[in-house]
């Protein structure tokens, strides 16, 4: 009898384990994708606590009538937020469009339970829409679609992409160039961003940053008519201001270049959140340029804020 009473008191005094609040989000890395390119959908499952506190089943694959899942993966992240540990499980899906037009992605179901528990719970992501546009012709960079489709060869594709660029550019015939229109500067940046995904997937954030900085400098050199590739970040910012670039563009360009300088010269490896921010900044620069390129005929380069570059 005494033993039973002691056990009961011990159970009453033991602190109850707090339930972990789980959130599920889904996001696309772009809102528009050419028919001959790919987009990446990432399902993000997050909770406060250690990564082993929650058991997550692999989500249901994205379903769409006009998108195919070309590749899929998963990764874990652990960070500290407000003094508390936060665990994240990421499920990226590389999507290949099959038809031009709006592509709807059905809600994705994520099932999870407390570690060691029996009660399963489910959450759903909202429905997403991706606009598929006409195909674009390869410009400065050769495609690494094979690397994105097969994760087993993605590292090899990343190492060979520079050589493939030169081979493709050299072998492009005059007849093909005459039949297909040249890509705009913003389209070339979009193509390059797709190519750089291989470096992130391969786990080389420093290489990704170096490629990102080179792409941005090439774009600025063409859009604003100055030798951005040869200048430091501070000099590039001065040149952009002198040529009438908008404050938002200058701020985004400075952010990308400064972070990439840290990765290159200080040897730092930016976390995934920083890489996402750099990618978003590049996409914002491209989207700002698209409107100008569609509405105006620009000679000698396109300027995202609509101003002509200085001479």
Backbone bond lengths (Angstrom), bond angles and torsions (degrees), N, CA, C in turn:
res aa  C-N    CA-C-N  psi(-1)  N-CA   C-N-CA  omega(-1)  CA-C   N-CA-C  phi
1 X - - - 1.477 - - 1.518 110.35 -
2 X 1.335 116.36 -44.43 1.464 121.02 179.77 1.518 110.77 -61.85
3 X 1.352 116.09 -39.97 1.467 119.94 179.48 1.519 110.97 -62.61
4 X 1.311 117.99 -42.25 1.463 122.19 -179.46 1.517 110.80 -63.20
5 X 1.366 115.89 -41.05 1.465 119.84 179.34 1.521 110.88 -64.04
6 X 1.345 116.61 -43.20 1.465 120.23 -179.85 1.518 111.49 -63.64
7 X 1.322 116.46 -40.08 1.466 119.56 178.19 1.512 111.30 -64.29
8 X 1.313 116.65 -40.21 1.464 120.53 179.32 1.512 111.19 -63.94
9 X 1.356 116.26 -42.27 1.463 119.64 178.77 1.517 111.02 -65.41
10 X 1.324 117.34 -37.60 1.460 120.35 179.56 1.510 110.87 -64.15
11 X 1.309 116.33 -40.16 1.475 119.62 178.75 1.509 111.61 -65.80
12 X 1.353 116.06 -38.75 1.461 119.27 -179.92 1.516 111.31 -67.86
13 X 1.341 118.04 -35.57 1.461 121.05 -175.90 1.517 112.69 -83.36
14 X 1.342 117.90 -18.45 1.467 120.25 -178.70 1.517 109.20 -69.14
15 X 1.325 118.04 132.80 1.470 120.25 179.80 1.523 111.04 -67.97
16 X 1.305 116.33 136.03 1.460 121.26 178.41 1.520 109.39 -73.99
17 X 1.328 116.02 139.88 1.461 120.03 179.68 1.520 109.70 -73.93
18 X 1.310 116.18 125.63 1.466 120.29 -177.75 1.521 110.14 -68.92
19 X 1.323 115.35 139.50 1.460 120.33 176.83 1.527 109.97 -68.01
20 X 1.310 116.53 140.78 1.451 121.51 179.91 1.529 109.50 -86.76
21 X 1.313 115.68 128.97 1.460 119.88 178.09 1.525 108.47 -82.46
22 X 1.315 116.12 117.48 1.460 122.09 -176.76 1.523 109.12 -105.50
23 X 1.316 116.23 133.45 1.463 121.24 175.21 1.520 108.96 -121.69
24 X 1.316 115.45 147.22 1.464 121.74 179.75 1.533 108.30 -129.70
25 X 1.324 115.65 128.50 1.463 121.28 177.93 1.518 109.07 -132.20
26 X 1.325 115.61 153.92 1.463 121.50 174.59 1.519 108.28 -133.43
27 X 1.330 116.57 137.09 1.459 120.33 -178.04 1.518 109.94 -146.40
28 X 1.326 115.40 145.55 1.461 122.37 174.40 1.513 109.31 -96.26
29 X 1.323 117.82 147.55 1.454 120.67 -179.95 1.524 112.41 -79.13
30 X 1.335 117.21 -5.02 1.461 121.59 177.90 1.514 108.50 -160.83
31 X 1.324 115.67 158.98 1.459 120.46 179.46 1.520 112.34 -98.21
32 X 1.335 117.05 -20.25 1.466 121.82 178.05 1.519 109.16 -132.01
33 X 1.321 115.99 139.54 1.460 120.32 -179.36 1.528 108.97 -140.72
34 X 1.338 118.40 135.38 1.466 120.23 174.65 1.527 110.96 -65.10
35 X 1.334 115.83 154.72 1.457 121.25 -177.40 1.524 112.31 -60.63
36 X 1.337 117.07 -30.97 1.461 119.99 -178.23 1.526 112.93 -98.23
37 X 1.331 116.66 21.77 1.469 121.70 176.35 1.533 109.36 -122.62
38 X 1.311 116.43 -176.14 1.458 121.48 178.09 1.525 110.10 -127.51
39 X 1.305 116.00 156.97 1.465 122.74 173.86 1.525 107.73 -123.64
40 X 1.315 116.13 156.01 1.457 120.27 -179.09 1.532 110.10 -115.70
41 X 1.309 115.52 124.70 1.462 123.13 174.73 1.523 107.64 -103.64
42 X 1.337 116.89 127.07 1.457 121.14 -178.91 1.525 109.95 -118.05
43 X 1.327 115.90 123.35 1.472 121.87 173.32 1.529 106.95 -94.87
44 X 1.325 115.95 125.09 1.468 122.27 -175.27 1.532 109.80 -115.21
45 X 1.328 116.33 115.23 1.467 122.14 177.99 1.532 107.30 -108.30
46 X 1.329 117.11 124.44 1.467 120.85 -172.02 1.522 110.56 -135.10
47 X 1.337 115.80 143.09 1.463 120.98 175.43 1.523 109.92 -153.00
48 X 1.328 116.47 157.12 1.458 121.20 176.32 1.520 109.12 -82.96
49 X 1.320 115.20 129.17 1.452 120.16 179.99 1.517 111.17 129.62
50 X 1.318 115.91 -170.23 1.457 121.08 -179.53 1.518 110.54 -77.47
51 X 1.329 115.45 159.49 1.457 119.32 -177.76 1.523 112.02 -64.81
52 X 1.334 117.28 -25.27 1.459 119.79 -179.80 1.517 114.70 -86.63
53 X 1.335 117.87 0.31 1.468 120.20 -178.58 1.523 112.72 -73.26
54 X 1.333 116.81 -25.44 1.460 121.74 -176.99 1.523 109.19 -124.31
55 X 1.309 116.45 135.56 1.463 122.26 174.40 1.522 108.36 -102.47
56 X 1.323 116.51 119.17 1.463 121.67 -175.81 1.526 109.46 -112.55
57 X 1.325 116.11 126.75 1.459 120.45 173.21 1.523 109.23 -78.00
58 X 1.308 116.91 150.16 1.463 119.78 178.42 1.524 109.33 -60.60
59 X 1.336 117.96 129.22 1.467 120.11 -176.49 1.528 111.84 -61.72
60 X 1.324 114.20 159.98 1.455 118.66 172.68 1.519 109.07 -64.86
61 X 1.306 117.95 141.96 1.463 121.80 -177.05 1.518 110.23 -66.00
62 X 1.332 117.09 146.70 1.468 119.97 177.86 1.529 110.93 -58.41
63 X 1.328 116.19 135.25 1.460 121.73 -179.97 1.518 109.88 -113.84
64 X 1.325 115.82 127.89 1.461 121.73 179.38 1.517 108.47 -155.08
65 X 1.332 115.72 142.94 1.461 120.20 -179.73 1.516 112.36 -72.23
66 X 1.338 117.43 -22.77 1.473 120.13 -174.34 1.524 112.57 -125.77
67 X 1.336 117.76 17.10 1.461 121.97 176.12 1.525 109.35 -132.19
68 X 1.320 116.31 137.60 1.455 121.63 176.61 1.528 109.46 -111.98
69 X 1.331 116.90 144.00 1.465 121.50 175.57 1.523 107.71 -82.52
70 X 1.340 116.02 108.65 1.460 120.93 -177.89 1.522 112.06 -85.96
71 X 1.322 117.58 -29.44 1.461 121.57 179.98 1.526 108.85 -160.61
72 X 1.327 115.76 157.10 1.466 120.81 179.53 1.523 108.89 -148.73
73 X 1.313 115.67 156.29 1.460 120.23 179.78 1.519 110.28 -158.74
74 X 1.315 116.02 -172.58 1.463 121.21 177.80 1.516 108.71 -157.15
75 X 1.335 116.19 153.20 1.456 121.72 177.72 1.517 109.15 -154.86
76 X 1.340 116.03 160.55 1.461 122.32 -179.75 1.521 109.94 -117.76
77 X 1.323 115.77 144.85 1.449 121.85 174.97 1.522 108.72 -134.29
78 X 1.330 116.88 144.39 1.462 122.43 175.12 1.519 107.60 -130.59
79 X 1.318 116.75 128.43 1.460 121.51 -179.14 1.520 108.86 -138.48
80 X 1.319 115.66 174.00 1.463 122.07 176.63 1.516 108.63 -117.79
81 X 1.323 116.12 129.62 1.456 121.44 -178.89 1.526 108.50 -134.24
82 X 1.336 116.37 117.20 1.456 120.13 -178.64 1.508 112.95 60.92
83 X 1.329 116.98 31.55 1.447 121.14 -179.90 1.514 114.98 83.97
84 X 1.339 117.31 -3.02 1.461 121.36 -179.34 1.517 110.60 -110.65
85 X 1.320 116.03 144.55 1.464 120.65 176.79 1.523 109.79 -72.36
86 X 1.315 116.10 138.06 1.458 122.32 178.45 1.523 107.92 -127.97
87 X 1.321 116.82 123.90 1.465 122.11 179.40 1.527 109.37 -103.78
88 X 1.314 115.50 143.39 1.459 121.26 -178.64 1.523 109.50 -135.31
89 X 1.312 116.02 135.20 1.461 122.11 172.85 1.524 107.26 -115.74
90 X 1.324 116.85 124.37 1.457 122.67 -177.83 1.519 110.05 -109.94
91 X 1.337 115.89 136.64 1.459 122.35 176.94 1.531 108.22 -126.91
92 X 1.346 117.86 94.19 1.470 119.83 178.27 1.531 111.21 -85.43
93 X 1.329 115.82 140.46 1.467 122.39 176.26 1.526 108.28 -126.21
94 X 1.326 116.68 124.80 1.465 121.59 175.95 1.525 107.44 -87.89
95 X 1.336 116.30 119.72 1.458 122.08 -174.79 1.529 110.45 -107.09
96 X 1.316 116.32 132.42 1.461 122.49 179.43 1.533 108.35 -112.39
97 X 1.340 117.89 118.29 1.472 119.77 -179.51 1.524 111.86 -73.51
98 X 1.332 115.85 151.32 1.460 121.91 178.71 1.518 113.01 -119.29
99 X 1.342 117.30 -5.53 1.451 120.04 -176.05 1.517 109.34 -155.66
100 X 1.339 116.92 142.10 1.461 122.18 177.06 1.526 109.36 -73.91
101 X 1.325 115.81 138.91 1.455 121.58 178.68 1.516 111.10 128.07
102 X 1.341 118.02 -179.83 1.466 120.61 179.66 1.525 110.74 -65.16
103 X 1.315 116.40 131.85 1.469 122.01 177.95 1.523 108.59 -114.52
104 X 1.306 116.65 116.99 1.461 121.08 -179.60 1.531 110.40 -93.04
105 X 1.327 115.07 137.21 1.463 121.87 178.79 1.524 107.54 -113.25
106 X 1.311 116.03 119.75 1.463 121.12 -177.13 1.529 110.81 -65.75
107 X 1.331 117.36 156.07 1.472 120.41 177.07 1.527 111.12 -54.67
108 X 1.330 116.01 144.30 1.458 122.57 -179.00 1.532 108.66 -107.17
109 X 1.309 116.86 131.97 1.463 122.08 -177.59 1.524 110.66 -96.43
110 X 1.336 116.03 130.86 1.465 122.35 177.05 1.531 108.19 -118.43
111 X 1.315 115.90 123.95 1.466 121.48 180.00 1.530 109.22 -109.51
112 X 1.351 117.08 136.44 1.460 121.34 -177.60 1.521 110.13 -149.70
113 X 1.339 115.51 168.54 1.462 120.78 175.03 1.521 108.47 -156.85
114 X 1.316 116.05 160.56 1.458 121.58 175.64 1.524 108.76 -63.70
115 X 1.318 117.27 142.47 1.463 120.87 179.66 1.528 110.06 -58.11
116 X 1.313 116.54 127.66 1.456 121.30 -178.94 1.509 114.48 81.71
117 X 1.341 116.92 -3.92 1.456 120.18 -179.89 1.515 112.27 -92.45
118 X 1.326 115.94 172.78 1.465 121.98 -179.45 1.519 113.03 -112.43
119 X 1.327 116.87 -18.07 1.462 120.17 -173.51 1.535 110.09 -85.19
120 X 1.309 116.02 111.75 1.465 121.35 178.43 1.528 110.67 -88.28
121 X 1.319 115.47 144.48 1.454 122.24 176.70 1.520 109.06 -128.83
122 X 1.305 116.96 156.29 1.462 121.30 -178.36 1.521 110.90 -132.50
123 X 1.321 115.13 145.11 1.461 122.51 173.67 1.518 108.21 -131.60
124 X 1.333 115.76 152.65 1.459 120.55 -179.95 1.517 111.16 -122.39
125 X 1.308 115.63 144.55 1.457 120.87 173.58 1.525 108.80 -84.95
126 X 1.332 118.66 158.09 1.463 119.84 176.30 1.529 111.46 -72.73
127 X 1.312 115.99 163.11 1.466 120.55 175.44 1.525 109.25 -68.95
128 X 1.325 117.13 138.90 1.455 122.87 -179.23 1.523 110.19 -117.99
129 X 1.326 115.82 156.19 1.461 121.50 178.15 1.518 109.89 -130.09
130 X 1.317 116.39 132.90 1.462 123.72 178.01 1.521 108.10 -121.17
131 X 1.332 116.88 127.77 1.460 121.50 179.30 1.523 109.34 -87.52
132 X 1.323 116.40 118.88 1.463 121.83 178.56 1.526 108.57 -98.01
133 X 1.328 116.57 123.14 1.458 121.96 -176.87 1.525 109.74 -110.47
134 X 1.341 114.76 175.90 1.468 120.31 -175.98 1.533 110.35 -59.21
135 X 1.323 116.88 155.01 1.464 120.08 -179.29 1.518 111.69 -63.16
136 X 1.329 116.18 153.88 1.461 122.00 174.39 1.519 108.09 -115.63
137 X 1.319 115.10 151.90 1.451 120.21 178.95 1.504 109.31 -88.24
138 X 1.321 117.41 142.79 1.450 121.85 178.67 1.518 109.79 -62.58
139 X 1.354 115.08 136.87 1.450 119.91 -179.44 1.509 111.65 -116.74
140 X 1.329 116.29 -99.84 1.450 120.38 -174.89 1.515 113.27 -74.68
141 X 1.347 117.03 -20.04 1.459 119.20 -173.47 1.510 111.09 -127.37
142 X 1.314 116.40 146.15 1.461 121.51 176.86 1.513 109.23 -86.80
143 X 1.315 118.58 148.89 1.477 121.02 -176.34 1.517 111.86 -69.33
144 X 1.309 114.00 146.56 1.466 119.15 172.34 1.522 108.97 -118.70
145 X 1.343 114.91 37.06 1.456 118.38 -179.31 1.521 111.94 -59.92
146 X 1.341 115.52 -35.30 1.461 117.57 179.90 1.523 110.37 -61.53
147 X 1.340 116.12 -37.30 1.455 119.01 179.55 1.511 112.41 -69.19
148 X 1.341 116.73 -34.81 1.444 120.47 179.12 1.523 110.80 -74.13
149 X 1.312 117.48 -33.30 1.459 120.38 -179.69 1.518 110.63 -73.15
150 X 1.323 117.80 -40.52 1.467 121.91 -179.02 1.506 109.54 -115.47
151 X 1.342 117.16 105.17 1.459 120.64 -178.11 1.532 111.51 -64.32
152 X 1.301 117.36 -22.03 1.457 119.74 -178.49 1.516 112.71 -67.59
153 X 1.361 117.28 -21.14 1.470 119.49 -179.13 1.516 111.87 -116.97
154 X 1.335 117.85 12.45 1.455 119.41 -173.71 1.526 112.04 -66.49
155 X 1.332 117.33 -35.62 1.458 118.48 179.73 1.519 110.95 -65.32
156 X 1.332 116.67 -41.11 1.455 120.35 177.53 1.525 110.58 -62.74
157 X 1.338 117.02 -39.70 1.461 120.25 178.96 1.518 110.96 -63.24
158 X 1.351 117.06 -38.66 1.459 120.46 179.59 1.516 111.28 -65.19
159 X 1.340 117.56 -38.01 1.458 120.89 -178.96 1.522 111.58 -71.68
160 X 1.338 116.73 -30.04 1.462 120.21 -175.97 1.526 113.53 -92.95
161 X 1.338 117.94 -5.70 1.454 119.13 -173.01 1.526 112.91 -62.09
162 X 1.347 117.79 -38.37 1.460 119.84 -179.38 1.526 111.32 -63.60
163 X 1.356 115.78 -42.57 1.460 119.01 178.53 1.515 111.06 -66.31
164 X 1.328 116.41 -37.82 1.458 119.81 179.48 1.516 111.93 -64.95
165 X 1.341 116.43 -32.30 1.463 120.18 177.25 1.518 110.14 -59.91
166 X 1.325 115.38 -49.90 1.466 119.20 -177.12 1.518 111.78 -66.11
167 X 1.335 116.92 -40.25 1.459 120.09 -179.52 1.524 110.93 -64.46
168 X 1.335 115.51 -44.32 1.461 119.04 -178.36 1.513 111.48 -66.26
169 X 1.325 117.29 -41.84 1.463 120.66 -179.89 1.522 111.01 -64.97
170 X 1.340 116.70 -40.43 1.456 120.09 -178.41 1.519 112.10 -69.71
171 X 1.339 117.62 -33.67 1.455 121.28 -175.18 1.526 113.70 -88.30
172 X 1.314 117.30 -6.20 1.468 119.91 -178.93 1.519 109.44 -68.28
173 X 1.311 118.10 122.25 1.463 122.02 -175.49 1.516 111.12 -81.03
174 X 1.349 115.91 158.59 1.456 120.64 178.25 1.528 110.38 -65.52
175 X 1.321 116.70 -33.25 1.454 119.94 -179.57 1.520 111.25 -64.55
176 X 1.338 116.70 -43.91 1.466 120.18 178.91 1.514 110.77 -64.88
177 X 1.342 116.38 -39.14 1.467 119.90 179.43 1.509 111.35 -64.26
178 X 1.350 116.95 -33.65 1.463 120.40 -179.72 1.522 111.15 -74.90
179 X 1.349 116.98 -32.01 1.456 120.00 -177.44 1.517 112.12 -75.83
180 X 1.343 117.88 -33.69 1.456 121.12 -176.05 1.516 110.56 -111.43
181 X 1.345 117.87 138.60 1.457 119.89 -179.61 1.515 112.13 -68.75
182 X 1.335 116.16 148.77 1.461 121.19 176.97 1.522 110.06 -66.86
183 X 1.301 116.02 145.90 1.462 119.94 176.34 1.518 110.42 -69.59
184 X 1.322 115.94 147.27 1.451 120.24 173.40 1.526 108.57 -75.82
185 X 1.346 118.40 163.65 1.472 119.75 178.01 1.525 112.83 -55.22
186 X 1.341 117.56 -41.09 1.463 119.45 -178.79 1.518 111.44 -67.65
187 X 1.346 116.87 -35.98 1.461 119.41 177.90 1.532 110.90 -66.07
188 X 1.324 116.07 -36.95 1.455 118.79 178.77 1.532 110.77 -65.90
189 X 1.337 117.10 -37.49 1.463 119.74 177.14 1.527 110.12 -65.48
190 X 1.344 117.22 -41.55 1.465 120.76 178.98 1.520 111.03 -60.69
191 X 1.333 116.04 -42.41 1.460 120.12 178.22 1.531 110.31 -62.04
192 X 1.339 115.83 -44.91 1.467 119.88 -178.98 1.525 111.37 -63.35
193 X 1.342 117.84 -39.32 1.463 120.54 178.54 1.523 110.79 -60.94
194 X 1.339 116.61 -37.90 1.451 119.79 176.27 1.526 110.61 -61.77
195 X 1.342 115.91 -42.26 1.459 119.79 -179.33 1.533 111.04 -64.43
196 X 1.332 116.56 -37.05 1.464 120.38 -175.71 1.530 112.38 -68.68
197 X 1.347 117.48 -17.84 1.463 119.60 179.16 1.528 111.16 -55.79
198 X 1.334 116.30 -34.00 1.464 119.90 -178.11 1.519 111.49 -59.44
199 X 1.333 116.43 -36.33 1.461 120.15 -179.24 1.524 111.18 -67.70
200 X 1.344 117.45 -37.65 1.467 120.22 177.56 1.516 110.69 -68.60
201 X 1.343 115.96 -43.72 1.454 119.63 -179.21 1.527 110.11 -63.40
202 X 1.334 115.87 -34.69 1.459 120.44 -179.00 1.526 112.21 -76.80
203 X 1.336 117.86 -4.57 1.459 121.04 177.36 1.510 114.08 78.38
204 X 1.340 117.41 36.59 1.468 121.40 178.75 1.530 109.34 -123.20
205 X 1.350 117.63 75.48 1.467 120.27 -176.99 1.520 113.20 -62.06
206 X 1.347 118.31 -34.57 1.467 119.70 179.16 1.523 110.31 -66.33
207 X 1.312 116.59 -42.90 1.460 119.70 176.89 1.512 111.64 -63.45
208 X 1.331 116.53 -36.83 1.459 120.97 177.34 1.529 110.46 -62.54
209 X 1.337 116.80 -44.25 1.463 121.03 179.80 1.529 111.30 -63.47
210 X 1.327 117.51 -42.57 1.465 120.49 179.66 1.528 110.63 -62.90
211 X 1.342 117.01 -42.06 1.458 120.42 178.32 1.524 111.00 -65.87
212 X 1.349 116.50 -38.41 1.459 121.13 179.79 1.531 110.41 -63.87
213 X 1.339 117.16 -45.15 1.461 121.08 179.89 1.526 111.07 -63.46
214 X 1.327 117.64 -41.14 1.463 120.85 179.64 1.529 111.09 -63.63
215 X 1.330 116.48 -40.63 1.471 120.48 178.51 1.525 111.08 -64.63
216 X 1.338 116.40 -44.22 1.466 119.96 -179.90 1.522 111.23 -63.46
217 X 1.334 117.56 -43.40 1.466 120.39 179.97 1.531 111.08 -64.07
218 X 1.315 117.36 -38.89 1.467 120.43 177.37 1.525 110.72 -62.10
219 X 1.336 115.55 -42.72 1.460 119.50 179.51 1.529 111.66 -64.73
220 X 1.347 116.82 -45.72 1.459 120.15 -179.50 1.518 111.25 -64.02
221 X 1.341 116.71 -38.22 1.459 119.99 179.03 1.515 111.02 -61.39
222 X 1.330 117.38 -40.19 1.463 120.91 -179.10 1.526 111.82 -77.02
223 X 1.330 116.31 -41.35 1.457 119.87 -175.27 1.524 112.92 -73.14
224 X 1.344 117.53 -33.64 1.461 120.71 -174.39 1.525 113.57 -115.85
225 X 1.322 117.19 5.82 1.467 122.41 171.83 1.527 113.08 57.11
226 X 1.338 117.04 54.53 1.462 120.48 170.30 1.525 108.08 -149.83
227 X 1.325 116.77 162.86 1.461 121.68 -172.74 1.527 111.38 -82.21
228 X 1.323 115.29 71.61 1.461 120.19 -176.17 1.529 112.35 -64.36
229 X 1.336 117.33 -30.97 1.455 120.13 -176.45 1.532 112.34 -63.49
230 X 1.331 116.58 -25.28 1.458 120.65 -174.94 1.530 113.22 -96.53
231 X 1.330 117.58 -1.72 1.463 120.87 -172.14 1.523 111.82 -107.89
232 X 1.329 114.86 157.09 1.458 120.85 174.15 1.526 109.37 -75.46
233 X 1.326 115.43 168.14 1.466 119.62 179.26 1.526 111.70 -59.29
234 X 1.326 117.34 -42.81 1.464 120.60 -179.46 1.531 111.13 -61.75
235 X 1.342 116.96 -42.40 1.459 120.63 179.33 1.524 111.53 -67.87
236 X 1.314 116.94 -35.92 1.464 119.83 178.11 1.521 110.51 -63.74
237 X 1.337 116.18 -43.27 1.470 119.95 178.50 1.529 110.25 -61.17
238 X 1.335 117.50 -41.47 1.468 120.99 178.41 1.528 111.23 -62.74
239 X 1.338 116.45 -42.70 1.462 120.45 -179.54 1.528 111.05 -65.45
240 X 1.331 117.16 -40.63 1.467 120.06 179.08 1.523 111.04 -63.09
241 X 1.330 116.24 -42.81 1.467 119.57 178.50 1.521 111.00 -63.57
242 X 1.332 116.89 -40.75 1.463 120.87 -179.88 1.525 111.67 -66.22
243 X 1.316 117.66 -26.05 1.455 121.36 -178.14 1.523 112.88 -96.82
244 X 1.314 117.07 11.06 1.454 121.29 172.65 1.513 115.18 80.40
245 X 1.318 117.80 20.72 1.464 119.64 177.08 1.529 110.22 -66.42
246 X 1.313 117.24 147.57 1.461 121.16 -179.58 1.516 112.23 -68.26
247 X 1.334 116.07 156.97 1.465 120.47 -178.74 1.525 112.05 -62.96
248 X 1.353 116.76 -36.85 1.465 118.76 -179.26 1.521 110.71 -65.04
249 X 1.320 116.82 -44.39 1.463 119.50 179.49 1.522 110.69 -62.61
250 X 1.337 116.66 -44.41 1.467 119.99 179.59 1.521 110.33 -60.97
251 X 1.335 117.49 -43.09 1.455 120.75 -179.93 1.518 112.40 -63.07
252 X 1.336 116.34 -42.25 1.458 119.01 179.52 1.524 111.28 -68.08
253 X 1.331 116.19 -41.81 1.465 119.39 179.28 1.527 110.79 -63.50
254 X 1.344 117.19 -42.78 1.464 120.38 178.34 1.535 110.88 -60.66
255 X 1.336 116.36 -43.42 1.464 120.30 -178.84 1.523 111.11 -60.36
256 X 1.338 116.32 -46.89 1.460 120.09 -179.20 1.522 110.69 -63.12
257 X 1.337 116.73 -48.73 1.464 120.59 -175.07 1.527 112.15 -67.47
258 X 1.334 117.82 -39.99 1.466 120.00 -179.75 1.526 111.28 -65.54
259 X 1.340 117.06 -43.08 1.461 119.43 178.49 1.534 111.16 -65.06
260 X 1.332 115.82 -38.52 1.469 119.47 178.92 1.530 110.90 -69.34
261 X 1.336 117.53 -33.46 1.465 120.47 175.43 1.521 111.05 -62.57
262 X 1.356 116.11 -40.93 1.464 119.88 178.58 1.523 110.79 -61.67
263 X 1.322 115.58 -43.56 1.460 119.09 -179.41 1.523 111.32 -65.53
264 X 1.332 116.70 -36.70 1.462 120.72 -175.36 1.522 112.42 -79.30
265 X 1.331 116.74 -47.34 1.461 120.07 -171.56 1.534 113.78 -96.06
266 X 1.340 116.73 -30.50 1.469 119.51 179.75 1.521 112.02 -93.99
267 X 1.319 116.70 -8.47 1.457 120.19 177.34 1.515 114.42 75.05
268 X 1.333 117.60 18.22 1.459 120.18 179.74 1.525 110.37 -81.13
269 X 1.329 115.79 154.69 1.458 121.85 175.19 1.523 107.78 -115.54
270 X 1.328 118.50 102.48 1.466 120.94 -175.82 1.523 111.64 -59.42
271 X 1.350 117.66 143.83 1.468 120.48 176.96 1.522 110.78 -70.48
272 X 1.328 115.90 170.19 1.464 121.16 -176.61 1.524 111.81 -60.27
273 X 1.342 117.35 -37.73 1.460 119.70 -179.30 1.529 110.98 -62.66
274 X 1.336 117.33 -41.08 1.460 120.51 178.61 1.521 110.77 -65.55
275 X 1.319 117.35 -40.92 1.466 120.32 178.38 1.527 110.73 -63.23
276 X 1.339 116.90 -38.02 1.466 120.14 176.26 1.526 110.82 -62.40
277 X 1.333 116.38 -41.36 1.468 120.17 179.80 1.533 110.90 -64.84
278 X 1.332 116.77 -40.06 1.469 120.01 178.76 1.522 110.41 -65.53
279 X 1.326 116.57 -41.68 1.469 120.10 178.05 1.523 110.62 -62.20
280 X 1.351 116.70 -43.16 1.471 120.51 179.19 1.527 111.12 -63.14
281 X 1.339 117.01 -38.93 1.463 120.18 178.76 1.529 110.73 -64.00
282 X 1.329 117.18 -41.29 1.469 120.72 177.43 1.525 110.69 -64.22
283 X 1.329 117.06 -42.70 1.462 120.30 178.67 1.524 111.22 -62.59
284 X 1.342 117.20 -37.85 1.464 120.86 178.86 1.533 110.66 -64.73
285 X 1.327 116.38 -39.93 1.468 120.00 177.55 1.521 109.84 -62.93
286 X 1.328 117.03 -42.29 1.461 120.88 -179.99 1.527 110.83 -64.96
287 X 1.342 116.75 -46.34 1.454 120.22 -178.01 1.522 111.58 -63.10
288 X 1.343 117.05 -33.78 1.458 120.24 177.27 1.519 110.56 -66.38
289 X 1.335 116.74 -32.30 1.464 120.64 -178.37 1.516 112.31 -79.00
290 X 1.356 116.56 -28.89 1.458 119.73 -174.81 1.524 111.72 -60.80
291 X 1.344 116.72 -44.66 1.459 119.72 -178.99 1.509 112.61 -60.00
292 X 1.340 116.21 -40.95 1.454 120.23 179.88 1.523 110.36 -66.31
293 X 1.320 116.76 -42.12 1.463 120.61 -177.28 1.518 111.59 -68.03
294 X 1.328 117.26 -30.57 1.454 120.24 179.73 1.517 112.21 -79.77
295 X 1.322 117.60 -32.02 1.455 121.27 -173.97 1.523 114.11 -94.76
296 X 1.306 118.05 -20.01 1.459 120.74 -175.01 1.518 110.95 -129.47
297 X 1.297 116.87 147.31 1.460 121.89 169.76 1.512 106.63 -91.37
298 X 1.335 116.31 111.76 1.448 120.71 -174.28 1.517 109.36 -107.53
299 X 1.299 117.70 129.47 1.449 122.56 178.63 1.525 109.35 -101.19
300 X 1.328 115.49 129.95 1.459 120.93 176.61 1.494 114.16 79.40
301 X 1.354 120.06 14.53 1.462 121.76 177.82 1.508 110.37 130.59
302 X 1.302 116.48 158.18 1.464 121.91 179.70 1.501 109.15 -115.42
303 X 1.316 116.63 139.26 1.452 122.54 -178.34 1.508 109.34 -112.11
304 X 1.345 119.13 123.42 1.447 122.20 -173.73 1.517 115.38 -56.00
305 X 1.343 118.75 -32.62 1.454 118.78 -178.89 1.513 112.64 -93.51
306 X 1.343 117.68 6.57 1.455 120.67 176.37 1.485 114.15 88.76
307 X 1.343 119.74 -4.97 1.447 121.43 178.89 1.513 110.41 -84.94
308 X 1.303 117.12 147.02 1.455 120.50 174.15 1.500 109.71 -75.29
309 X 1.353 118.82 140.87 1.466 119.45 176.65 1.491 111.73 -66.34
310 X 1.337 114.41 150.71 1.450 119.11 178.85 1.504 111.00 -73.92
311 X 1.311 117.38 163.82 1.461 122.39 -179.47 1.511 109.35 -121.39
